[in-house]
Amino acid sequence: MNNEKPFSYHSTVLFVEDVERSKKFYTEVMGEEIELDLGKNVGFKNGLAIWEGEYGRNVIFGDPSGGDYSSKKMLEIYYETEDMAETYEILKSAGVKFVHEVVEQPWRQLTVRFLDPDGHMIEVGERMDVCIGRLAASGETPEMIAKSTTMPVEIVNAILANRD
């Protein structure tokens, strides 16, 4: 018996008001590379895609103006960074609308959240190996780091061993 699923995750599609504006945002601010540009829809190499909203609503629902089919309030696109300070400065200089500036989450990871030109929420989080390294550099023991990040101490130790 084949245990493989007949489907697998491929991409996330955002419905946007202005494809050119969003394409510029995702390439210039977020550093995405375009894999395929079909005008009304654009696929980026990382699996993110954007569709012109009216076109997409018409294709999917047969009604380009029949209501708000947005997932903006319940969807977050997540990116990671090695350098939160540099990331924050790039976002600030791009003039993004912040949901919140850089904060430390309860599990100690630094994150920043902001909106794309259509109001979709994006989070950029410090990679957890970077977070663990930052905490270790501040003098915290692996046991302290494991407790505050909720990561198993074995994983914390492995990350710290690989950083040396």
N, CA, C and O of each residue as an XYZ file, in Angstrom:
656
protein
N       0.839     -1.184      0.000
C       0.000      0.000      0.000
C       0.881      1.242      0.000
O       1.852      1.310      0.753
N       0.562      2.203     -0.815
C       1.298      3.448     -0.914
C       0.864      4.393      0.211
O      -0.312      4.741      0.311
N       1.824      4.812      1.066
C       1.513      5.691      2.184
C       1.633      7.165      1.829
O       1.425      8.027      2.683
N       1.962      7.460      0.591
C       2.107      8.857      0.201
C       0.743      9.493     -0.021
O      -0.185      8.861     -0.526
N       0.647     10.764      0.371
C      -0.583     11.520      0.130
C      -0.700     11.817     -1.359
O       0.314     11.942     -2.045
N      -1.914     11.931     -1.860
C      -2.091     12.273     -3.270
C      -1.885     13.764     -3.537
O      -1.983     14.214     -4.679
N      -1.602     14.520     -2.490
C      -1.410     15.961     -2.646
C      -0.312     16.416     -1.698
O       0.009     15.727     -0.730
N       0.260     17.579     -1.980
C       1.266     18.155     -1.100
C       1.197     19.675     -1.198
O       0.753     20.231     -2.202
N       1.636     20.315     -0.159
C       1.626     21.774     -0.138
C       2.472     22.318     -1.275
O       3.559     21.810     -1.547
N       1.975     23.344     -1.934
C       2.714     23.972     -3.020
C       2.949     25.440     -2.768
O       4.088     25.901     -2.840
N       1.889     26.197     -2.470
C       2.068     27.636     -2.356
C       0.916     28.276     -1.609
O      -0.116     27.654     -1.357
N       1.119     29.527     -1.266
C       0.085     30.362     -0.675
C      -0.237     31.454     -1.681
O       0.668     32.073     -2.241
N      -1.514     31.693     -1.913
C      -1.939     32.714     -2.860
C      -2.610     33.845     -2.096
O      -3.503     33.617     -1.279
N      -2.168     35.065     -2.373
C      -2.800     36.252     -1.818
C      -3.550     36.957     -2.927
O      -3.025     37.111     -4.029
N      -4.776     37.390     -2.651
C      -5.547     38.179     -3.592
C      -5.249     39.644     -3.301
O      -5.430     40.110     -2.176
N      -4.796     40.361     -4.308
C      -4.341     41.734     -4.115
C      -5.116     42.693     -5.008
O      -5.669     42.296     -6.033
N      -5.149     43.953     -4.608
C      -5.851     44.971     -5.396
C      -5.051     45.391     -6.619
O      -5.623     45.615     -7.685
N      -3.733     45.500     -6.477
C      -2.886     46.019     -7.543
C      -1.668     45.102     -7.679
O      -0.751     45.158     -6.859
N      -1.662     44.266     -8.707
C      -0.594     43.281     -8.891
C       0.770     43.959     -8.997
O       1.737     43.502     -8.386
N       0.857     45.033     -9.760
C       2.151     45.699     -9.943
C       2.678     46.255     -8.616
O       3.865     46.129     -8.317
N       1.802     46.864     -7.831
C       2.204     47.401     -6.519
C       2.682     46.273     -5.610
O       3.716     46.400     -4.954
N       1.943     45.182     -5.570
C       2.318     44.059     -4.711
C       3.573     43.364     -5.217
O       4.415     42.941     -4.425
N       3.700     43.245     -6.528
C       4.898     42.642     -7.110
C       6.128     43.454     -6.707
O       7.154     42.889     -6.328
N       6.021     44.763     -6.790
C       7.126     45.644     -6.396
C       7.445     45.472     -4.907
O       8.615     45.386     -4.535
N       6.424     45.420     -4.057
C       6.616     45.242     -2.621
C       7.333     43.927     -2.325
O       8.325     43.901     -1.597
N       6.819     42.832     -2.901
C       7.400     41.526     -2.575
C       8.796     41.333     -3.174
O       9.599     40.597     -2.602
N       9.105     41.961     -4.290
C      10.452     41.838     -4.846
C      11.422     42.808     -4.185
O      12.529     42.417     -3.818
N      11.023     44.066     -4.030
C      11.948     45.080     -3.525
C      12.078     45.092     -2.009
O      13.179     45.281     -1.494
N      10.985     44.895     -1.282
C      11.037     44.950      0.177
C      11.316     43.570      0.772
O      12.160     43.433      1.657
N      10.607     42.546      0.286
C      10.712     41.211      0.874
C      11.760     40.336      0.194
O      12.043     39.238      0.674
N      12.343     40.797     -0.913
C      13.426     40.068     -1.560
C      13.011     38.824     -2.322
O      13.837     37.946     -2.570
N      11.744     38.737     -2.695
C      11.280     37.569     -3.443
C      11.736     37.650     -4.896
O      11.936     38.735     -5.443
N      11.897     36.475     -5.507
C      12.247     36.386     -6.922
C      11.056     35.821     -7.676
O      10.449     34.836     -7.258
N      10.736     36.450     -8.778
C       9.601     36.014     -9.588
C       9.989     34.764    -10.365
O      11.021     34.727    -11.034
N       9.146     33.745    -10.264
C       9.345     32.519    -11.033
C       8.528     32.565    -12.324
O       9.004     32.149    -13.380
N       7.301     33.072    -12.235
C       6.412     33.126    -13.390
C       5.480     34.323    -13.246
O       4.791     34.454    -12.235
N       5.456     35.186    -14.237
C       4.603     36.369    -14.205
C       3.616     36.272    -15.359
O       3.992     36.400    -16.524
N       2.353     36.044    -15.026
C       1.304     35.918    -16.033
C       0.399     37.147    -16.057
O      -0.711     37.098    -16.589
N       0.871     38.229    -15.489
C       0.082     39.454    -15.482
C      -0.892     39.516    -14.337
O      -0.661     40.234    -13.363
N      -1.989     38.772    -14.434
C      -2.997     38.771    -13.373
C      -2.610     37.882    -12.203
O      -3.183     37.985    -11.119
N      -1.646     37.019    -12.423
C      -1.110     36.241    -11.304
C       0.390     36.070    -11.472
O       0.908     35.926    -12.580
N       1.065     36.093    -10.334
C       2.525     36.050    -10.300
C       2.938     35.010     -9.268
O       2.447     35.018     -8.139
N       3.839     34.117     -9.656
C       4.376     33.126     -8.737
C       5.814     33.451     -8.394
O       6.627     33.729     -9.276
N       6.123     33.416     -7.109
C       7.485     33.653     -6.647
C       8.162     32.319     -6.378
O       7.489     31.318     -6.130
N       9.485     32.300     -6.426
C      10.247     31.059     -6.299
C      10.048     30.361     -4.960
O      10.219     29.145     -4.879
N       9.691     31.092     -3.909
C       9.540     30.475     -2.589
C       8.191     29.809     -2.372
O       7.976     29.179     -1.336
N       7.279     29.939     -3.331
C       5.961     29.321     -3.175
C       4.843     30.303     -2.909
O       3.677     29.907     -2.894
N       5.152     31.557     -2.700
C       4.128     32.574     -2.542
C       3.651     32.989     -3.929
O       4.439     33.028     -4.874
N       2.365     33.299     -4.053
C       1.823     33.778     -5.315
C       0.836     34.904     -5.031
O       0.229     34.955     -3.961
N       0.683     35.796     -5.987
C      -0.321     36.846     -5.878
C      -1.225     36.784     -7.105
O      -0.775     36.522     -8.221
N      -2.505     37.030     -6.867
C      -3.499     37.074     -7.936
C      -4.192     38.418     -7.862
O      -4.425     38.938     -6.771
N      -4.519     38.980     -8.995
C      -5.356     40.171     -9.022
C      -6.698     39.760     -8.415
O      -7.335     38.819     -8.889
N      -7.124     40.467     -7.369
C      -8.266     40.049     -6.556
C      -9.565     39.875     -7.311
O     -10.237     38.856     -7.153
N      -9.933     40.850     -8.129
C     -11.190     40.763     -8.869
C     -11.174     39.561     -9.807
O     -12.157     38.828     -9.906
N     -10.059     39.367    -10.489
C      -9.896     38.214    -11.381
C     -10.030     36.901    -10.599
O     -10.765     35.998    -10.998
N      -9.312     36.817     -9.489
C      -9.355     35.598     -8.688
C     -10.731     35.300     -8.134
O     -11.180     34.155     -8.166
N     -11.406     36.322     -7.625
C     -12.763     36.112     -7.101
C     -13.712     35.657     -8.213
O     -14.588     34.824     -7.983
N     -13.535     36.208     -9.418
C     -14.380     35.806    -10.533
C     -14.118     34.351    -10.924
O     -15.057     33.593    -11.164
N     -12.843     33.964    -10.988
C     -12.488     32.590    -11.342
C     -13.032     31.608    -10.296
O     -13.601     30.574    -10.647
N     -12.857     31.929     -9.045
C     -13.217     30.994     -7.974
C     -14.707     31.014     -7.656
O     -15.336     29.963     -7.532
N     -15.266     32.212     -7.526
C     -16.642     32.323     -7.065
C     -17.628     32.729     -8.162
O     -18.838     32.743     -7.934
N     -17.114     33.061     -9.354
C     -17.982     33.494    -10.435
C     -18.578     34.866    -10.211
O     -19.547     35.243    -10.870
N     -18.004     35.613     -9.284
C     -18.543     36.931     -8.941
C     -17.400     37.828     -8.488
O     -16.925     37.698     -7.360
N     -16.954     38.732     -9.348
C     -15.792     39.546     -8.993
C     -16.032     40.548     -7.882
O     -15.071     41.043     -7.293
N     -17.276     40.860     -7.576
C     -17.523     41.873     -6.551
C     -18.489     41.384     -5.489
O     -19.074     42.190     -4.766
N     -18.662     40.098     -5.386
C     -19.681     39.537     -4.514
C     -19.281     39.390     -3.062
O     -19.653     38.400     -2.433
N     -18.557     40.312     -2.514
C     -18.247     40.258     -1.095
C     -16.768     40.157     -0.844
O     -15.958     40.066     -1.766
N     -16.445     40.176      0.402
C     -15.046     40.131      0.825
C     -14.680     38.693      1.152
O     -15.118     38.150      2.166
N     -13.884     38.083      0.300
C     -13.442     36.715      0.514
C     -12.037     36.710      1.086
O     -11.268     35.773      0.871
N     -11.716     37.753      1.808
C     -10.361     37.967      2.307
C     -10.056     37.085      3.499
O     -10.926     36.782      4.315
N      -8.802     36.682      3.581
C      -8.314     35.973      4.760
C      -7.329     36.857      5.509
O      -6.561     36.366      6.336
N      -7.343     38.151      5.229
C      -6.370     39.067      5.812
C      -6.352     39.021      7.330
O      -5.291     39.149      7.940
N      -7.499     38.841      7.940
C      -7.549     38.884      9.398
C      -7.078     37.582     10.039
O      -6.754     37.573     11.226
N      -7.032     36.512      9.304
C      -6.706     35.216      9.886
C      -5.519     34.536      9.228
O      -5.278     33.355      9.478
N      -4.778     35.238      8.404
C      -3.645     34.651      7.706
C      -2.415     35.489      7.966
O      -2.462     36.718      7.914
N      -1.330     34.828      8.242
C      -0.062     35.521      8.437
C       0.984     34.816      7.592
O       1.104     33.591      7.624
N       1.731     35.592      6.845
C       2.840     35.044      6.074
C       4.072     35.184      6.948
O       4.339     36.259      7.483
N       4.821     34.104      7.093
C       5.935     34.081      8.035
C       7.271     33.961      7.306
O       7.472     33.073      6.478
N       8.168     34.870      7.633
C       9.539     34.857      7.137
C      10.466     34.763      8.344
O      10.048     35.030      9.471
N      11.715     34.386      8.114
C      12.713     34.356      9.182
C      13.916     35.190      8.784
O      14.175     35.425      7.604
N      14.651     35.636      9.814
C      15.834     36.447      9.589
C      16.938     36.065     10.552
O      16.682     35.556     11.643
N      18.168     36.315     10.136
C      19.321     36.169     11.019
C      19.625     37.483     11.728
O      20.249     37.484     12.789
N      19.190     38.596     11.152
C      19.551     39.913     11.659
C      18.301     40.784     11.781
O      17.889     41.431     10.818
N      17.706     40.792     12.966
C      16.465     41.526     13.173
C      16.667     43.032     13.038
O      15.796     43.720     12.504
N      17.792     43.556     13.508
C      18.031     44.999     13.428
C      18.070     45.461     11.971
O      17.455     46.467     11.617
N      18.789     44.729     11.140
C      18.865     45.079      9.725
C      17.494     44.940      9.063
O      17.094     45.798      8.275
N      16.781     43.870      9.377
C      15.455     43.644      8.818
C      14.520     44.789      9.184
O      13.790     45.299      8.334
N      14.543     45.188     10.449
C      13.676     46.277     10.899
C      13.992     47.568     10.145
O      13.078     48.284      9.737
N      15.258     47.865      9.961
C      15.639     49.092      9.255
C      15.178     49.064      7.797
O      14.733     50.085      7.272
N      15.279     47.924      7.149
C      14.801     47.779      5.767
C      13.303     48.036      5.704
O      12.828     48.765      4.833
N      12.559     47.434      6.630
C      11.102     47.606      6.641
C      10.715     49.053      6.958
O       9.812     49.615      6.339
N      11.402     49.638      7.918
C      11.123     51.023      8.305
C      11.384     51.965      7.124
O      10.577     52.850      6.843
N      12.508     51.772      6.438
C      12.834     52.649      5.308
C      11.889     52.424      4.131
O      11.718     53.311      3.296
N      11.272     51.237      4.059
C      10.294     50.958      2.995
C       8.935     51.580      3.319
O       8.050     51.622      2.465
N       8.774     52.061      4.547
C       7.527     52.716      4.924
C       6.362     51.780      5.171
O       5.209     52.171      4.990
N       6.641     50.542      5.583
C       5.542     49.608      5.835
C       4.725     50.076      7.037
O       5.218     50.818      7.886
N       3.477     49.634      7.097
C       2.615     49.911      8.246
C       2.807     48.769      9.239
O       2.431     47.628      8.973
N       3.395     49.093     10.383
C       3.675     48.072     11.386
C       2.416     47.712     12.173
O       1.657     48.588     12.587
N       2.209     46.413     12.373
C       1.216     45.926     13.319
C       1.818     46.117     14.710
O       1.146     46.577     15.634
N       3.085     45.758     14.843
C       3.892     46.073     16.018
C       5.342     46.089     15.598
O       5.734     45.418     14.643
N       6.133     46.858     16.317
C       7.558     46.911     16.021
C       8.210     45.668     16.626
O       7.499     44.762     17.061
N       9.514     45.599     16.664
C      10.204     44.405     17.145
C       9.858     44.174     18.618
O      10.026     45.052     19.464
N       9.373     42.973     18.889
C       9.051     42.570     20.264
C       9.621     41.177     20.508
O       9.870     40.414     19.575
N       9.818     40.870     21.773
C      10.226     39.518     22.138
C       8.967     38.748     22.513
O       8.221     39.150     23.406
N       8.741     37.634     21.820
C       7.578     36.800     22.075
C       7.745     36.049     23.395
O       8.856     35.985     23.921
N       6.671     35.479     23.940
C       6.789     34.747     25.209
C       7.827     33.622     25.166
O       8.383     33.260     26.203
N       8.097     33.063     23.974
C       9.104     32.000     23.820
C      10.466     32.591     23.481
O      11.370     31.860     23.075
N      10.629     33.924     23.642
C      11.880     34.676     23.561
C      12.340     35.038     22.154
O      13.341     35.741     22.014
N      11.673     34.601     21.136
C      12.022     34.937     19.753
C      11.647     36.391     19.476
O      10.570     36.842     19.866
N      12.534     37.124     18.804
C      12.226     38.478     18.379
C      11.411     38.429     17.095
O      11.746     37.686     16.172
N      10.341     39.219     17.033
C       9.511     39.251     15.841
C       9.060     40.686     15.554
O       9.068     41.551     16.430
N       8.675     40.899     14.318
C       8.054     42.143     13.895
C       6.923     41.766     12.952
O       7.063     40.850     12.141
N       5.805     42.468     13.057
C       4.680     42.211     12.165
C       4.275     43.511     11.489
O       4.317     44.586     12.088
N       3.879     43.384     10.215
C       3.515     44.549      9.424
C       2.557     44.108      8.334
O       2.299     42.917      8.158
N       2.031     45.085      7.602
C       1.060     44.790      6.554
C       1.655     45.025      5.177
O       2.441     45.950      4.975
N       1.269     44.173      4.229
C       1.659     44.422      2.837
C       0.717     45.489      2.271
O      -0.176     45.944      2.985
N       0.889     45.900      1.017
C       0.051     46.982      0.482
C      -1.449     46.687      0.485
O      -2.252     47.617      0.423
N      -1.844     45.412      0.555
C      -3.261     45.062      0.580
C      -3.762     44.723      1.970
O      -4.909     44.305      2.130
N      -2.924     44.897      2.972
C      -3.343     44.652      4.344
C      -3.132     43.236      4.845
O      -3.599     42.909      5.936
N      -2.439     42.370      4.086
C      -2.121     41.032      4.575
C      -1.011     41.157      5.623
O      -0.061     41.917      5.437
N      -1.135     40.421      6.706
C      -0.151     40.506      7.773
C       1.061     39.622      7.469
O       0.933     38.470      7.055
N       2.229     40.203      7.687
C       3.487     39.492      7.498
C       4.248     39.550      8.812
O       4.311     40.596      9.460
N       4.819     38.429      9.197
C       5.686     38.375     10.378
C       7.086     38.006      9.908
O       7.262     37.121      9.070
N       8.074     38.695     10.457
C       9.454     38.269     10.293
C       9.944     37.945     11.687
O       9.926     38.791     12.580
N      10.382     36.709     11.863
C      10.875     36.253     13.156
C      12.347     35.904     13.090
O      12.865     35.448     12.071
N      12.985     36.130     14.193
C      14.388     35.724     14.347
C      14.425     34.195     14.273
O      13.638     33.524     14.941
N      15.333     33.644     13.468
C      15.465     32.180     13.434
C      15.726     31.682     14.852
O      16.415     32.346     15.627
N      15.187     30.534     15.191
C      15.322     30.038     16.565
C      16.768     29.709     16.916
O      17.148     29.842     18.080
N      17.587     29.285     15.960
C      18.992     29.056     16.292
C      19.681     30.377     16.626
O      20.570     30.418     17.477
N      19.273     31.453     15.960
C      19.809     32.777     16.254
C      19.331     33.235     17.627
O      20.107     33.792     18.403
N      18.070     33.006     17.924
C      17.499     33.339     19.229
C      18.256     32.619     20.344
O      18.645     33.234     21.337
N      18.456     31.342     20.177
C      19.163     30.549     21.187
C      20.591     31.052     21.345
O      21.088     31.156     22.467
N      21.257     31.364     20.238
C      22.610     31.924     20.308
C      22.642     33.260     21.027
O      23.555     33.530     21.808
N      21.643     34.097     20.766
C      21.553     35.409     21.425
C      21.392     35.239     22.927
O      22.036     35.937     23.710
N      20.533     34.311     23.326
C      20.303     34.081     24.751
C      21.545     33.507     25.425
O      21.871     33.878     26.553
N      22.234     32.610     24.740
C      23.473     32.043     25.286
C      24.541     33.125     25.424
O      25.263     33.160     26.420
N      24.643     33.998     24.442
C      25.630     35.084     24.483
C      25.355     36.053     25.626
O      26.265     36.732     26.100
N      24.096     36.119     26.071
C      23.755     37.004     27.182
C      24.022     36.344     28.535
O      23.797     36.947     29.584
N      24.504     35.094     28.500
C      24.881     34.417     29.742
C      23.908     33.361     30.220
O      24.127     32.763     31.274
N      22.848     33.115     29.487
C      21.886     32.098     29.920
C      22.438     30.699     29.654
O      23.092     30.459     28.639
N      22.169     29.795     30.566
C      22.601     28.400     30.414
C      21.649     27.683     29.452
O      20.540     28.159     29.209
N      22.079     26.542     28.904
C      21.173     25.776     28.036
C      19.863     25.403     28.741
O      18.802     25.394     28.117
N      19.937     25.103     30.016
C      18.725     24.743     30.758
C      17.774     25.942     30.869
O      16.560     25.789     30.731
N      18.322     27.118     31.114
C      17.506     28.332     31.192
C      16.869     28.628     29.829
O      15.695     28.986     29.742
N      17.662     28.472     28.782
C      17.174     28.727     27.426
C      16.063     27.742     27.075
O      15.034     28.138     26.527
N      16.262     26.475     27.383
C      15.255     25.451     27.097
C      13.943     25.785     27.797
O      12.870     25.680     27.203
N      14.033     26.184     29.051
C      12.816     26.502     29.804
C      12.097     27.707     29.217
O      10.877     27.674     29.054
N      12.830     28.772     28.894
C      12.167     29.997     28.436
C      11.703     29.919     26.983
O      10.744     30.597     26.615
N      12.357     29.114     26.153
C      11.946     28.992     24.749
C      11.008     27.820     24.500
O      10.421     27.717     23.423
N      10.861     26.945     25.474
C      10.099     25.692     25.398
C      10.719     24.675     24.449
O      10.070     23.703     24.062
N      11.976     24.899     24.076
C      12.696     23.941     23.230
C      13.316     22.875     24.136
O      13.779     23.206     25.228
N      13.337     21.619     23.722
C      14.019     20.597     24.522
C      15.500     20.948     24.690
O      16.133     21.453     23.763
N      16.040     20.677     25.871
C      17.434     21.026     26.156
C      18.387     20.327     25.188
O      19.454     20.860     24.881
N      18.015     19.137     24.704
C      18.862     18.429     23.736
C      18.985     19.231     22.429
O      20.056     19.279     21.824
N      17.897     19.847     22.010
C      17.929     20.662     20.795
C      18.732     21.931     21.037
O      19.519     22.343     20.184
N      18.537     22.550     22.190
C      19.307     23.747     22.536
C      20.801     23.423     22.506
O      21.589     24.156     21.909
N      21.185     22.319     23.154
C      22.605     21.927     23.173
C      23.134     21.647     21.767
O      24.260     22.022     21.442
N      22.330     20.992     20.934
C      22.767     20.710     19.563
C      22.951     21.996     18.768
O      23.911     22.127     18.008
N      22.045     22.936     18.937
C      22.164     24.222     18.234
C      23.399     24.947     18.702
O      24.150     25.480     17.885
N      23.630     24.979     20.003
C      24.804     25.677     20.534
C      26.094     24.984     20.094
O      27.090     25.661     19.836
N      26.102     23.666     20.003
C      27.292     22.934     19.566
C      27.612     23.240     18.101
O      28.781     23.312     17.720
N      26.584     23.416     17.292
C      26.786     23.705     15.873
C      27.174     25.147     15.613
O      27.661     25.467     14.528
N      26.970     26.019     16.578
C      27.306     27.442     16.405
C      28.775     27.705     16.743
O      29.325     28.736     16.357
N      29.400     26.796     17.447
C      30.810     26.999     17.858
C      31.778     26.744     16.730
O      32.989     26.872     16.914
